[in-house]
Amino acid sequence: MNHESSTQLDPGLVTVLRAVAQTNLSAGPAIAKNAGGATRGALHALRLLEYICEHAGQQRDGAATKLYSLTAKGAAALAATGGEVAEALPPVAAPRTSGPSAAIYDGAEMRQYGARPGAMDAFRFPSRMGNRLVHPDGSVSEL
């Protein structure tokens, strides 16, 4: 892949790169607000040039989003254009705020309850479904 040098960066890309540097680990809309316009194509181009990193993240409502951060290569390119750059952060995984538990489900609440005699007697009898009886052993009889 042929990478452009930082002196050949389009002014629009430099503006977006500066916005990413100022809003490190932010979503596209926050970067666009800081850059003063639409950034979707610019973010893609900067990611292909390896000037920014894309990270998976979550919004407050649990929806997935993409977060962007400046790479060391991007910081060097921005510094070469005369922009002020904070130190580039190393890529990190976004914290997991919700989602499936890592523990294995054992179904403890579905086990037979033995604290009271006769509490589970109903499970020995068949269940009626329409004109059929479904027995605990799985057999079905018509009425």
C-alpha positions as semicolon CSV with decimal commas, in nm:
position;residue;x (nm);y (nm);z (nm)
1;M;0,000;0,000;0,000
2;N;0,138;0,336;-0,099
3;H;0,107;0,585;0,189
4;E;0,095;0,956;0,129
5;S;0,336;1,171;0,321
6;S;0,195;1,409;0,578
7;T;0,277;1,711;0,356
8;Q;0,033;1,581;0,092
9;L;-0,264;1,554;0,328
10;D;-0,575;1,735;0,213
11;P;-0,666;2,028;0,444
12;G;-0,999;1,857;0,518
13;L;-0,816;1,544;0,635
14;V;-0,585;1,756;0,851
15;T;-0,890;1,920;1,012
16;V;-1,045;1,579;1,091
17;L;-0,710;1,442;1,212
18;R;-0,679;1,742;1,447
19;A;-1,036;1,678;1,570
20;V;-0,954;1,312;1,641
21;A;-0,645;1,422;1,836
22;Q;-0,856;1,662;2,045
23;T;-1,141;1,415;2,109
24;N;-0,940;1,094;2,150
25;L;-1,157;0,780;2,177
26;S;-1,470;0,959;2,062
27;A;-1,745;0,857;1,822
28;G;-1,785;0,999;1,473
29;P;-2,055;1,256;1,562
30;A;-1,837;1,411;1,835
31;I;-1,544;1,429;1,593
32;A;-1,768;1,581;1,322
33;K;-1,890;1,845;1,568
34;N;-1,532;1,931;1,661
35;A;-1,421;1,933;1,295
36;G;-1,718;2,143;1,187
37;G;-1,867;1,911;0,928
38;A;-1,923;1,561;0,796
39;T;-1,630;1,327;0,857
40;R;-1,734;0,978;0,743
41;G;-1,516;0,969;0,429
42;A;-1,227;1,144;0,603
43;L;-1,230;0,898;0,894
44;H;-1,222;0,608;0,649
45;A;-0,931;0,763;0,455
46;L;-0,733;0,837;0,772
47;R;-0,791;0,482;0,894
48;L;-0,659;0,342;0,564
49;L;-0,351;0,563;0,600
50;E;-0,311;0,421;0,953
51;Y;-0,328;0,769;1,107
52;I;-0,621;0,672;1,330
53;C;-0,745;0,348;1,490
54;E;-1,104;0,231;1,503
55;H;-1,233;0,070;1,823
56;A;-1,561;-0,101;1,906
57;G;-1,762;0,081;2,169
58;Q;-2,109;0,115;2,316
59;Q;-2,340;0,410;2,351
60;R;-2,527;0,474;2,675
61;D;-2,835;0,300;2,536
62;G;-2,629;-0,013;2,463
63;A;-2,610;0,039;2,086
64;A;-2,279;-0,043;1,919
65;T;-2,065;0,245;1,793
66;K;-1,717;0,305;1,656
67;L;-1,464;0,509;1,852
68;Y;-1,155;0,666;1,695
69;S;-0,813;0,740;1,839
70;L;-0,492;0,888;1,704
71;T;-0,200;0,655;1,625
72;A;0,167;0,743;1,666
73;K;0,188;0,772;1,285
74;G;-0,108;1,010;1,288
75;A;0,048;1,218;1,565
76;A;0,368;1,249;1,362
77;A;0,172;1,349;1,051
78;L;-0,024;1,610;1,245
79;A;0,293;1,747;1,404
80;A;0,448;1,773;1,056
81;T;0,157;1,992;0,944
82;G;0,213;2,229;1,236
83;G;-0,075;2,102;1,448
84;E;-0,046;2,066;1,822
85;V;-0,067;1,703;1,923
86;A;-0,118;1,539;2,257
87;E;0,068;1,212;2,298
88;A;-0,102;0,935;2,101
89;L;-0,272;0,679;2,321
90;P;-0,199;0,312;2,263
91;P;-0,499;0,117;2,128
92;V;-0,717;-0,014;2,409
93;A;-1,029;-0,224;2,417
94;A;-1,345;-0,032;2,498
95;P;-1,482;-0,122;2,842
96;R;-1,773;-0,360;2,835
97;T;-2,066;-0,199;3,008
98;S;-2,333;-0,454;2,930
99;G;-2,381;-0,778;2,748
100;P;-2,383;-1,145;2,821
101;S;-2,220;-1,266;3,138
102;A;-1,899;-1,463;3,111
103;A;-2,028;-1,711;3,373
104;I;-2,185;-2,039;3,265
105;Y;-2,559;-2,063;3,326
106;D;-2,645;-2,368;3,537
107;G;-3,026;-2,328;3,558
108;A;-3,035;-2,346;3,939
109;E;-3,381;-2,190;3,960
110;M;-3,522;-2,468;3,740
111;R;-3,417;-2,754;3,971
112;Q;-3,668;-2,935;4,183
113;Y;-3,755;-2,761;4,506
114;G;-3,738;-3,004;4,796
115;A;-3,779;-2,780;5,101
116;R;-4,153;-2,852;5,137
117;P;-4,296;-3,204;5,102
118;G;-4,529;-3,229;4,803
119;A;-4,411;-2,903;4,645
120;M;-4,322;-3,074;4,316
121;D;-4,607;-3,330;4,300
122;A;-4,779;-3,150;4,011
123;F;-4,487;-3,234;3,783
124;R;-4,570;-3,607;3,809
125;F;-4,900;-3,555;3,622
126;P;-4,955;-3,489;3,251
127;S;-5,022;-3,143;3,108
128;R;-5,334;-3,091;2,901
129;M;-5,280;-2,920;2,565
130;G;-5,604;-2,902;2,369
131;N;-5,731;-3,259;2,327
132;R;-5,397;-3,415;2,421
133;L;-5,224;-3,509;2,743
134;V;-4,847;-3,460;2,746
135;H;-4,691;-3,688;3,008
136;P;-4,368;-3,608;3,198
137;D;-4,186;-3,890;3,013
138;G;-4,263;-3,713;2,681
139;S;-4,538;-3,948;2,563
140;V;-4,863;-3,798;2,428
141;S;-5,210;-3,946;2,455
142;E;-5,524;-3,827;2,275
143;L;-5,845;-3,769;2,473
